[in-house]
Amino acid sequence: MRTSYVDNRKGNRKAAAQTFFLRLFVGVVSVIILALCISSFLSQQQEFSRLQAERRQLQRERDQLLEKYEELRGLNELVDSRDYIERVAREYLGMVRPGDILIQAEE
């Protein structure tokens, strides 16, 4: 049995339609996957930018704290010095060393 020309064209149309829909499906799926990848990339970039800004802020805070630490360390060394202790004892506490003569002015 031979297939007629009309039957042959119907088969070709059916195969062409199936191929078209398969390609359309693959194209749509590819576009969706590409859109998801781009969306993921953009959200990662946004998160990276946010983290970079937070890192810069934390570095500024760290630098400020280091400066304050150095300042306090310097004050601590000053307070521990003999000269400072003697100055505070004389000026604020009114103390004298043994053998010193204390002169008080009346006001």
MOPAC internal coordinates of N, CA, C and O (Angstrom, degrees):
PM7 1SCF
backbone

  N    0.0000 0     0.00 0     0.00 0    0    0    0
  C    1.4234 1     0.00 0     0.00 0    1    0    0
  C    1.5179 1   110.00 1     0.00 0    2    1    0
  O    1.2310 1   122.97 1   -45.47 1    3    2    1
  N    1.2667 1   111.92 1   134.53 1    3    2    1
  C    1.4606 1   119.24 1   178.07 1    5    3    2
  C    1.5109 1   109.92 1  -101.36 1    6    5    3
  O    1.2310 1   121.57 1   -38.16 1    7    6    5
  N    1.3524 1   114.60 1   141.84 1    7    6    5
  C    1.4620 1   117.30 1   176.82 1    9    7    6
  C    1.5124 1   108.44 1   -84.70 1   10    9    7
  O    1.2310 1   121.94 1   -35.53 1   11   10    9
  N    1.2618 1   113.89 1   144.47 1   11   10    9
  C    1.4536 1   118.26 1  -178.65 1   13   11   10
  C    1.5260 1   110.12 1   -78.85 1   14   13   11
  O    1.2310 1   122.14 1   -12.99 1   15   14   13
  N    1.2834 1   113.51 1   167.01 1   15   14   13
  C    1.4637 1   121.24 1  -179.64 1   17   15   14
  C    1.5285 1   110.17 1   -61.73 1   18   17   15
  O    1.2310 1   119.78 1   140.65 1   19   18   17
  N    1.3124 1   118.02 1   -39.35 1   19   18   17
  C    1.4579 1   122.97 1  -178.72 1   21   19   18
  C    1.5219 1   109.97 1   -66.15 1   22   21   19
  O    1.2310 1   119.92 1   136.46 1   23   22   21
  N    1.3260 1   117.76 1   -43.54 1   23   22   21
  C    1.4566 1   120.97 1   178.56 1   25   23   22
  C    1.5271 1   111.17 1   -63.85 1   26   25   23
  O    1.2310 1   120.92 1   142.60 1   27   26   25
  N    1.2973 1   115.86 1   -37.40 1   27   26   25
  C    1.4599 1   121.39 1   179.51 1   29   27   26
  C    1.5271 1   110.36 1   -65.05 1   30   29   27
  O    1.2310 1   120.14 1   137.81 1   31   30   29
  N    1.3240 1   117.34 1   -42.19 1   31   30   29
  C    1.4731 1   121.65 1   179.59 1   33   31   30
  C    1.5241 1   110.60 1   -67.18 1   34   33   31
  O    1.2310 1   120.08 1   142.93 1   35   34   33
  N    1.3317 1   117.46 1   -37.07 1   35   34   33
  C    1.4626 1   120.81 1   177.88 1   37   35   34
  C    1.5319 1   110.04 1   -63.01 1   38   37   35
  O    1.2310 1   120.28 1   137.23 1   39   38   37
  N    1.2888 1   117.08 1   -42.77 1   39   38   37
  C    1.4633 1   121.53 1   178.23 1   41   39   38
  C    1.5107 1   111.40 1   -62.96 1   42   41   39
  O    1.2310 1   120.61 1   138.73 1   43   42   41
  N    1.3379 1   116.45 1   -41.27 1   43   42   41
  C    1.4647 1   120.51 1   178.54 1   45   43   42
  C    1.5243 1   111.21 1   -65.49 1   46   45   43
  O    1.2310 1   120.54 1   139.20 1   47   46   45
  N    1.3452 1   116.58 1   -40.80 1   47   46   45
  C    1.4637 1   120.33 1   178.58 1   49   47   46
  C    1.5288 1   110.51 1   -64.37 1   50   49   47
  O    1.2310 1   120.92 1   137.48 1   51   50   49
  N    1.3164 1   115.85 1   -42.52 1   51   50   49
  C    1.4641 1   119.82 1  -179.75 1   53   51   50
  C    1.5358 1   110.19 1   -62.70 1   54   53   51
  O    1.2310 1   120.36 1   135.48 1   55   54   53
  N    1.3161 1   116.92 1   -44.52 1   55   54   53
  C    1.4655 1   121.18 1   179.02 1   57   55   54
  C    1.5272 1   110.34 1   -65.30 1   58   57   55
  O    1.2310 1   120.50 1   139.67 1   59   58   57
  N    1.3308 1   116.64 1   -40.33 1   59   58   57
  C    1.4653 1   120.56 1   179.03 1   61   59   58
  C    1.5242 1   110.33 1   -65.30 1   62   61   59
  O    1.2310 1   120.43 1   139.48 1   63   62   61
  N    1.3391 1   116.79 1   -40.52 1   63   62   61
  C    1.4626 1   120.55 1   179.33 1   65   63   62
  C    1.5207 1   110.20 1   -65.44 1   66   65   63
  O    1.2310 1   120.12 1   137.63 1   67   66   65
  N    1.3233 1   117.38 1   -42.37 1   67   66   65
  C    1.4657 1   120.62 1   178.73 1   69   67   66
  C    1.5221 1   110.90 1   -63.18 1   70   69   67
  O    1.2310 1   120.66 1   137.41 1   71   70   69
  N    1.3233 1   116.35 1   -42.59 1   71   70   69
  C    1.4632 1   121.07 1   178.22 1   73   71   70
  C    1.5230 1   110.41 1   -63.28 1   74   73   71
  O    1.2310 1   120.37 1   137.53 1   75   74   73
  N    1.3378 1   116.89 1   -42.47 1   75   74   73
  C    1.4606 1   121.47 1   179.28 1   77   75   74
  C    1.5298 1   110.44 1   -60.94 1   78   77   75
  O    1.2310 1   119.96 1   130.98 1   79   78   77
  N    1.3257 1   117.68 1   -49.02 1   79   78   77
  C    1.4672 1   120.91 1  -178.66 1   81   79   78
  C    1.5242 1   111.71 1   -66.61 1   82   81   79
  O    1.2310 1   120.39 1   145.16 1   83   82   81
  N    1.3183 1   116.86 1   -34.84 1   83   82   81
  C    1.4641 1   119.92 1   176.87 1   85   83   82
  C    1.5290 1   109.96 1   -64.92 1   86   85   83
  O    1.2310 1   120.60 1   134.69 1   87   86   85
  N    1.3196 1   116.45 1   -45.31 1   87   86   85
  C    1.4700 1   120.18 1   178.74 1   89   87   86
  C    1.5260 1   110.80 1   -65.41 1   90   89   87
  O    1.2310 1   120.43 1   140.52 1   91   90   89
  N    1.3308 1   116.79 1   -39.48 1   91   90   89
  C    1.4623 1   120.72 1   178.15 1   93   91   90
  C    1.5304 1   109.86 1   -62.59 1   94   93   91
  O    1.2310 1   119.88 1   135.18 1   95   94   93
  N    1.3171 1   117.83 1   -44.82 1   95   94   93
  C    1.4635 1   122.50 1   179.24 1   97   95   94
  C    1.5249 1   110.52 1   -61.24 1   98   97   95
  O    1.2310 1   120.58 1   132.69 1   99   98   97
  N    1.3324 1   116.51 1   -47.31 1   99   98   97
  C    1.4643 1   120.65 1   179.19 1  101   99   98
  C    1.5280 1   109.88 1   -62.14 1  102  101   99
  O    1.2310 1   119.96 1   139.77 1  103  102  101
  N    1.3164 1   117.68 1   -40.23 1  103  102  101
  C    1.4701 1   121.06 1   179.03 1  105  103  102
  C    1.5197 1   111.76 1   -64.33 1  106  105  103
  O    1.2310 1   120.38 1   135.16 1  107  106  105
  N    1.3368 1   116.87 1   -44.84 1  107  106  105
  C    1.4616 1   120.47 1   179.87 1  109  107  106
  C    1.5218 1   110.55 1   -64.32 1  110  109  107
  O    1.2310 1   120.05 1   135.95 1  111  110  109
  N    1.3198 1   117.52 1   -44.05 1  111  110  109
  C    1.4670 1   121.18 1   178.59 1  113  111  110
  C    1.5285 1   109.76 1   -62.38 1  114  113  111
  O    1.2310 1   120.07 1   139.22 1  115  114  113
  N    1.3226 1   117.46 1   -40.78 1  115  114  113
  C    1.4702 1   120.73 1   178.97 1  117  115  114
  C    1.5229 1   110.95 1   -62.91 1  118  117  115
  O    1.2310 1   120.17 1   137.82 1  119  118  117
  N    1.3269 1   117.28 1   -42.18 1  119  118  117
  C    1.4630 1   121.13 1   179.43 1  121  119  118
  C    1.5274 1   110.20 1   -64.89 1  122  121  119
  O    1.2310 1   120.10 1   138.83 1  123  122  121
  N    1.3237 1   117.41 1   -41.17 1  123  122  121
  C    1.4681 1   120.73 1   179.11 1  125  123  122
  C    1.5284 1   110.45 1   -64.02 1  126  125  123
  O    1.2310 1   120.53 1   135.55 1  127  126  125
  N    1.3233 1   116.59 1   -44.45 1  127  126  125
  C    1.4706 1   120.11 1   179.35 1  129  127  126
  C    1.5269 1   110.08 1   -63.66 1  130  129  127
  O    1.2310 1   119.99 1   137.49 1  131  130  129
  N    1.3260 1   117.63 1   -42.51 1  131  130  129
  C    1.4643 1   121.39 1   178.44 1  133  131  130
  C    1.5299 1   110.29 1   -62.42 1  134  133  131
  O    1.2310 1   120.05 1   137.50 1  135  134  133
  N    1.3352 1   117.51 1   -42.50 1  135  134  133
  C    1.4684 1   120.81 1   178.77 1  137  135  134
  C    1.5249 1   110.70 1   -62.73 1  138  137  135
  O    1.2310 1   119.92 1   138.64 1  139  138  137
  N    1.3217 1   117.76 1   -41.36 1  139  138  137
  C    1.4650 1   120.97 1   177.97 1  141  139  138
  C    1.5272 1   111.64 1   -64.16 1  142  141  139
  O    1.2310 1   120.41 1   139.56 1  143  142  141
  N    1.3191 1   116.82 1   -40.44 1  143  142  141
  C    1.4688 1   120.61 1   178.53 1  145  143  142
  C    1.5283 1   110.85 1   -64.20 1  146  145  143
  O    1.2310 1   120.48 1   135.89 1  147  146  145
  N    1.3281 1   116.69 1   -44.11 1  147  146  145
  C    1.4672 1   120.66 1   179.67 1  149  147  146
  C    1.5244 1   110.01 1   -64.71 1  150  149  147
  O    1.2310 1   120.37 1   137.31 1  151  150  149
  N    1.3126 1   116.90 1   -42.69 1  151  150  149
  C    1.4639 1   120.96 1   178.52 1  153  151  150
  C    1.5240 1   110.55 1   -61.08 1  154  153  151
  O    1.2310 1   120.48 1   136.04 1  155  154  153
  N    1.3051 1   116.68 1   -43.96 1  155  154  153
  C    1.4614 1   121.01 1   178.77 1  157  155  154
  C    1.5246 1   110.68 1   -63.21 1  158  157  155
  O    1.2310 1   120.47 1   136.83 1  159  158  157
  N    1.3167 1   116.71 1   -43.17 1  159  158  157
  C    1.4649 1   121.24 1   179.34 1  161  159  158
  C    1.5246 1   110.75 1   -61.43 1  162  161  159
  O    1.2310 1   120.26 1   134.98 1  163  162  161
  N    1.3360 1   117.12 1   -45.02 1  163  162  161
  C    1.4591 1   120.58 1  -178.61 1  165  163  162
  C    1.5318 1   111.32 1   -65.91 1  166  165  163
  O    1.2310 1   120.20 1   140.82 1  167  166  165
  N    1.3164 1   117.22 1   -39.18 1  167  166  165
  C    1.4667 1   118.72 1   178.43 1  169  167  166
  C    1.5252 1   110.68 1   -67.75 1  170  169  167
  O    1.2310 1   119.88 1   144.26 1  171  170  169
  N    1.3254 1   117.84 1   -35.74 1  171  170  169
  C    1.4612 1   120.67 1   176.59 1  173  171  170
  C    1.5233 1   110.97 1   -66.44 1  174  173  171
  O    1.2310 1   120.47 1   140.97 1  175  174  173
  N    1.3197 1   116.71 1   -39.03 1  175  174  173
  C    1.4688 1   120.59 1   178.00 1  177  175  174
  C    1.5208 1   110.07 1   -63.89 1  178  177  175
  O    1.2310 1   120.38 1   138.10 1  179  178  177
  N    1.3289 1   116.88 1   -41.90 1  179  178  177
  C    1.4585 1   120.91 1   179.15 1  181  179  178
  C    1.5260 1   110.15 1   -63.73 1  182  181  179
  O    1.2310 1   120.03 1   136.15 1  183  182  181
  N    1.3045 1   117.56 1   -43.85 1  183  182  181
  C    1.4674 1   121.79 1   178.48 1  185  183  182
  C    1.5255 1   110.50 1   -64.60 1  186  185  183
  O    1.2310 1   120.06 1   140.49 1  187  186  185
  N    1.3174 1   117.49 1   -39.51 1  187  186  185
  C    1.4611 1   121.58 1   178.22 1  189  187  186
  C    1.5318 1   110.15 1   -62.81 1  190  189  187
  O    1.2310 1   120.22 1   137.02 1  191  190  189
  N    1.3239 1   117.18 1   -42.98 1  191  190  189
  C    1.4671 1   120.71 1   178.79 1  193  191  190
  C    1.5262 1   110.70 1   -63.43 1  194  193  191
  O    1.2310 1   120.44 1   138.39 1  195  194  193
  N    1.3332 1   116.77 1   -41.61 1  195  194  193
  C    1.4550 1   120.69 1   178.87 1  197  195  194
  C    1.5280 1   110.76 1   -63.04 1  198  197  195
  O    1.2310 1   120.64 1   137.24 1  199  198  197
  N    1.3246 1   116.39 1   -42.76 1  199  198  197
  C    1.4619 1   120.46 1   179.55 1  201  199  198
  C    1.5301 1   111.72 1   -66.92 1  202  201  199
  O    1.2310 1   120.26 1   143.64 1  203  202  201
  N    1.3176 1   117.11 1   -36.36 1  203  202  201
  C    1.4659 1   120.30 1   177.29 1  205  203  202
  C    1.5246 1   110.64 1   -63.84 1  206  205  203
  O    1.2310 1   120.45 1   137.35 1  207  206  205
  N    1.3412 1   116.75 1   -42.65 1  207  206  205
  C    1.4666 1   120.52 1   178.55 1  209  207  206
  C    1.5298 1   110.37 1   -64.14 1  210  209  207
  O    1.2310 1   120.36 1   138.85 1  211  210  209
  N    1.3186 1   116.93 1   -41.15 1  211  210  209
  C    1.4639 1   120.97 1   178.27 1  213  211  210
  C    1.5286 1   110.31 1   -65.03 1  214  213  211
  O    1.2310 1   120.46 1   141.60 1  215  214  213
  N    1.3093 1   116.73 1   -38.40 1  215  214  213
  C    1.4720 1   120.85 1   178.67 1  217  215  214
  C    1.5241 1   110.82 1   -63.44 1  218  217  215
  O    1.2310 1   120.53 1   135.83 1  219  218  217
  N    1.3478 1   116.58 1   -44.17 1  219  218  217
  C    1.4730 1   119.68 1   178.41 1  221  219  218
  C    1.5243 1   110.71 1   -61.86 1  222  221  219
  O    1.2310 1   120.24 1   138.73 1  223  222  221
  N    1.3360 1   117.15 1   -41.27 1  223  222  221
  C    1.4612 1   121.26 1   178.85 1  225  223  222
  C    1.5300 1   110.52 1   -62.67 1  226  225  223
  O    1.2310 1   120.35 1   135.51 1  227  226  225
  N    1.3150 1   116.93 1   -44.49 1  227  226  225
  C    1.4711 1   120.45 1   179.63 1  229  227  226
  C    1.5254 1   111.57 1   -65.45 1  230  229  227
  O    1.2310 1   120.27 1   144.67 1  231  230  229
  N    1.3218 1   117.10 1   -35.33 1  231  230  229
  C    1.4676 1   119.57 1   177.50 1  233  231  230
  C    1.5280 1   110.60 1   -66.57 1  234  233  231
  O    1.2310 1   120.38 1   140.50 1  235  234  233
  N    1.3493 1   116.87 1   -39.50 1  235  234  233
  C    1.4678 1   119.46 1   176.78 1  237  235  234
  C    1.5332 1   110.28 1   -62.93 1  238  237  235
  O    1.2310 1   120.59 1   136.42 1  239  238  237
  N    1.3288 1   116.48 1   -43.58 1  239  238  237
  C    1.4637 1   119.74 1   178.36 1  241  239  238
  C    1.5243 1   111.01 1   -62.26 1  242  241  239
  O    1.2310 1   120.64 1   138.56 1  243  242  241
  N    1.3329 1   116.38 1   -41.44 1  243  242  241
  C    1.4644 1   120.62 1   178.50 1  245  243  242
  C    1.5235 1   110.81 1   -60.93 1  246  245  243
  O    1.2310 1   120.64 1   135.59 1  247  246  245
  N    1.3415 1   116.37 1   -44.41 1  247  246  245
  C    1.4606 1   119.96 1  -179.65 1  249  247  246
  C    1.5267 1   111.13 1   -63.54 1  250  249  247
  O    1.2310 1   120.35 1   139.70 1  251  250  249
  N    1.3438 1   116.94 1   -40.30 1  251  250  249
  C    1.4636 1   120.22 1   177.69 1  253  251  250
  C    1.5269 1   110.75 1   -63.76 1  254  253  251
  O    1.2310 1   120.64 1   137.72 1  255  254  253
  N    1.3175 1   116.37 1   -42.28 1  255  254  253
  C    1.4634 1   119.77 1   179.62 1  257  255  254
  C    1.5279 1   111.51 1   -66.36 1  258  257  255
  O    1.2310 1   120.42 1   142.94 1  259  258  257
  N    1.3301 1   116.80 1   -37.06 1  259  258  257
  C    1.4754 1   119.51 1   177.06 1  261  259  258
  C    1.5256 1   110.85 1   -64.22 1  262  261  259
  O    1.2310 1   120.49 1   139.55 1  263  262  261
  N    1.3431 1   116.67 1   -40.45 1  263  262  261
  C    1.4665 1   119.70 1   177.98 1  265  263  262
  C    1.5276 1   110.35 1   -63.22 1  266  265  263
  O    1.2310 1   120.77 1   135.31 1  267  266  265
  N    1.3286 1   116.13 1   -44.69 1  267  266  265
  C    1.4684 1   120.12 1   179.36 1  269  267  266
  C    1.5311 1   110.20 1   -63.43 1  270  269  267
  O    1.2310 1   120.38 1   139.55 1  271  270  269
  N    1.3211 1   116.89 1   -40.45 1  271  270  269
  C    1.4629 1   121.02 1   178.49 1  273  271  270
  C    1.5312 1   110.45 1   -60.47 1  274  273  271
  O    1.2310 1   120.42 1   133.69 1  275  274  273
  N    1.3234 1   116.81 1   -46.31 1  275  274  273
  C    1.4636 1   120.12 1  -179.88 1  277  275  274
  C    1.5257 1   110.68 1   -63.31 1  278  277  275
  O    1.2310 1   120.79 1   140.82 1  279  278  277
  N    1.3278 1   116.09 1   -39.18 1  279  278  277
  C    1.4667 1   119.99 1   178.28 1  281  279  278
  C    1.5336 1   110.35 1   -63.55 1  282  281  279
  O    1.2310 1   120.40 1   134.02 1  283  282  281
  N    1.3203 1   116.84 1   -45.98 1  283  282  281
  C    1.4617 1   120.51 1   179.72 1  285  283  282
  C    1.5264 1   111.81 1   -67.00 1  286  285  283
  O    1.2310 1   120.96 1   144.66 1  287  286  285
  N    1.3112 1   115.76 1   -35.34 1  287  286  285
  C    1.4651 1   119.43 1   177.50 1  289  287  286
  C    1.5263 1   110.22 1   -64.51 1  290  289  287
  O    1.2310 1   121.18 1   139.00 1  291  290  289
  N    1.3341 1   115.34 1   -41.00 1  291  290  289
  C    1.4608 1   119.18 1   176.85 1  293  291  290
  C    1.5099 1   111.82 1   -63.70 1  294  293  291
  O    1.2310 1   120.44 1   138.98 1  295  294  293
  N    1.3398 1   116.77 1   -41.02 1  295  294  293
  C    1.4655 1   119.97 1   177.21 1  297  295  294
  C    1.5176 1   110.71 1   -65.35 1  298  297  295
  O    1.2310 1   120.19 1   141.94 1  299  298  297
  N    1.3006 1   117.24 1   -38.06 1  299  298  297
  C    1.4656 1   121.03 1   178.84 1  301  299  298
  C    1.5274 1   110.78 1   -62.83 1  302  301  299
  O    1.2310 1   120.77 1   138.68 1  303  302  301
  N    1.3143 1   116.13 1   -41.32 1  303  302  301
  C    1.4735 1   119.67 1   178.05 1  305  303  302
  C    1.5258 1   110.40 1   -66.44 1  306  305  303
  O    1.2310 1   120.79 1   142.39 1  307  306  305
  N    1.3346 1   116.10 1   -37.61 1  307  306  305
  C    1.4647 1   120.18 1   178.79 1  309  307  306
  C    1.5244 1   110.79 1   -65.94 1  310  309  307
  O    1.2310 1   120.52 1   135.79 1  311  310  309
  N    1.3238 1   116.61 1   -44.21 1  311  310  309
  C    1.4650 1   121.21 1  -178.75 1  313  311  310
  C    1.5255 1   110.93 1   -64.24 1  314  313  311
  O    1.2310 1   120.27 1   146.63 1  315  314  313
  N    1.3131 1   117.08 1   -33.37 1  315  314  313
  C    1.4570 1   120.11 1  -179.92 1  317  315  314
  C    1.5312 1   113.22 1   -78.30 1  318  317  315
  O    1.2310 1   119.96 1   171.56 1  319  318  317
  N    1.3136 1   117.68 1    -8.44 1  319  318  317
  C    1.4701 1   119.00 1  -177.46 1  321  319  318
  C    1.5306 1   110.26 1   -75.14 1  322  321  319
  O    1.2310 1   120.93 1   -29.98 1  323  322  321
  N    1.3087 1   115.82 1   150.02 1  323  322  321
  C    1.4656 1   122.21 1  -179.52 1  325  323  322
  C    1.5171 1   111.73 1   -64.42 1  326  325  323
  O    1.2310 1   120.62 1   141.39 1  327  326  325
  N    1.3249 1   116.42 1   -38.61 1  327  326  325
  C    1.4676 1   120.36 1  -178.63 1  329  327  326
  C    1.5286 1   111.12 1   -62.74 1  330  329  327
  O    1.2310 1   120.37 1   138.57 1  331  330  329
  N    1.3109 1   116.89 1   -41.43 1  331  330  329
  C    1.4643 1   120.26 1  -179.23 1  333  331  330
  C    1.5254 1   110.41 1   -67.63 1  334  333  331
  O    1.2310 1   120.89 1   136.91 1  335  334  333
  N    1.3158 1   115.90 1   -43.09 1  335  334  333
  C    1.4711 1   119.89 1   179.49 1  337  335  334
  C    1.5277 1   110.02 1   -61.81 1  338  337  335
  O    1.2310 1   120.30 1   137.54 1  339  338  337
  N    1.3169 1   117.03 1   -42.46 1  339  338  337
  C    1.4667 1   120.29 1   178.88 1  341  339  338
  C    1.5227 1   111.00 1   -65.18 1  342  341  339
  O    1.2310 1   120.29 1   138.61 1  343  342  341
  N    1.3191 1   117.05 1   -41.39 1  343  342  341
  C    1.4720 1   120.83 1   179.80 1  345  343  342
  C    1.5307 1   111.21 1   -61.87 1  346  345  343
  O    1.2310 1   120.72 1   134.16 1  347  346  345
  N    1.3383 1   116.24 1   -45.84 1  347  346  345
  C    1.4714 1   119.75 1   179.09 1  349  347  346
  C    1.5233 1   109.71 1   -63.61 1  350  349  347
  O    1.2310 1   120.11 1   137.83 1  351  350  349
  N    1.3156 1   117.39 1   -42.17 1  351  350  349
  C    1.4638 1   120.83 1  -179.16 1  353  351  350
  C    1.5215 1   110.88 1   -62.76 1  354  353  351
  O    1.2310 1   119.77 1   138.45 1  355  354  353
  N    1.3074 1   118.05 1   -41.55 1  355  354  353
  C    1.4637 1   121.43 1  -178.25 1  357  355  354
  C    1.5293 1   111.56 1   -74.38 1  358  357  355
  O    1.2310 1   120.26 1   129.89 1  359  358  357
  N    1.3497 1   117.10 1   -50.11 1  359  358  357
  C    1.4633 1   119.96 1  -172.03 1  361  359  358
  C    1.5267 1   113.35 1   -78.16 1  362  361  359
  O    1.2310 1   120.16 1   137.53 1  363  362  361
  N    1.2944 1   117.30 1   -42.47 1  363  362  361
  C    1.4649 1   119.36 1  -173.42 1  365  363  362
  C    1.5259 1   114.03 1   -98.00 1  366  365  363
  O    1.2310 1   120.51 1   151.83 1  367  366  365
  N    1.3132 1   116.64 1   -28.17 1  367  366  365
  C    1.4588 1   119.32 1  -177.77 1  369  367  366
  C    1.5267 1   112.74 1  -105.15 1  370  369  367
  O    1.2310 1   120.05 1   172.11 1  371  370  369
  N    1.3269 1   117.50 1    -7.89 1  371  370  369
  C    1.4576 1   121.37 1   177.50 1  373  371  370
  C    1.5108 1   113.45 1    68.40 1  374  373  371
  O    1.2310 1   119.56 1  -150.81 1  375  374  373
  N    1.2881 1   118.45 1    29.19 1  375  374  373
  C    1.4671 1   122.02 1  -178.31 1  377  375  374
  C    1.5238 1   109.94 1   -91.61 1  378  377  375
  O    1.2310 1   121.16 1   -24.76 1  379  378  377
  N    1.3378 1   115.39 1   155.24 1  379  378  377
  C    1.4651 1   121.63 1   176.57 1  381  379  378
  C    1.5123 1   108.41 1  -132.95 1  382  381  379
  O    1.2310 1   121.61 1   -21.62 1  383  382  381
  N    1.3056 1   114.52 1   158.38 1  383  382  381
  C    1.4643 1   119.40 1   176.72 1  385  383  382
  C    1.5272 1   109.17 1   -80.30 1  386  385  383
  O    1.2310 1   121.21 1   -24.68 1  387  386  385
  N    1.3003 1   115.30 1   155.32 1  387  386  385
  C    1.4720 1   117.30 1   176.07 1  389  387  386
  C    1.5325 1   109.93 1   -61.11 1  390  389  387
  O    1.2310 1   120.95 1   -48.29 1  391  390  389
  N    1.2854 1   115.78 1   131.71 1  391  390  389
  C    1.4615 1   120.98 1  -179.90 1  393  391  390
  C    1.5253 1   112.57 1    95.85 1  394  393  391
  O    1.2310 1   119.33 1   166.52 1  395  394  393
  N    1.3503 1   118.89 1   -13.48 1  395  394  393
  C    1.4674 1   120.89 1   176.40 1  397  395  394
  C    1.5236 1   108.86 1   -78.16 1  398  397  395
  O    1.2310 1   120.79 1   -29.58 1  399  398  397
  N    1.3097 1   116.09 1   150.42 1  399  398  397
  C    1.4627 1   121.29 1   177.36 1  401  399  398
  C    1.5167 1   107.54 1  -102.82 1  402  401  399
  O    1.2310 1   120.65 1   -53.23 1  403  402  401
  N    1.3018 1   116.37 1   126.77 1  403  402  401
  C    1.4543 1   122.39 1  -178.92 1  405  403  402
  C    1.5015 1   109.21 1   -96.08 1  406  405  403
  O    1.2310 1   120.76 1   -55.23 1  407  406  405
  N    1.3177 1   116.16 1   124.77 1  407  406  405
  C    1.4663 1   121.83 1   177.96 1  409  407  406
  C    1.5224 1   106.14 1  -114.26 1  410  409  407
  O    1.2310 1   121.07 1   -57.59 1  411  410  409
  N    1.3027 1   115.56 1   122.41 1  411  410  409
  C    1.4710 1   119.52 1   179.58 1  413  411  410
  C    1.5156 1   108.91 1  -109.51 1  414  413  411
  O    1.2310 1   121.38 1   -47.45 1  415  414  413
  N    1.2888 1   114.97 1   132.55 1  415  414  413
  C    1.4628 1   120.17 1   177.43 1  417  415  414
  C    1.5192 1   107.57 1   -97.11 1  418  417  415
  O    1.2310 1   121.18 1   -43.82 1  419  418  417
  N    1.3322 1   115.34 1   136.18 1  419  418  417
  C    1.4488 1   119.03 1   178.64 1  421  419  418
  C    1.5148 1   108.69 1   -88.32 1  422  421  419
  O    1.2310 1   121.89 1   -39.87 1  423  422  421
  N    1.2662 1   113.99 1   140.13 1  423  422  421
  C    1.4621 1   118.62 1  -178.90 1  425  423  422
  C    1.4740 1   111.51 1  -107.10 1  426  425  423
  O    1.2310 1   120.10 1   180.00 1  427  426  425

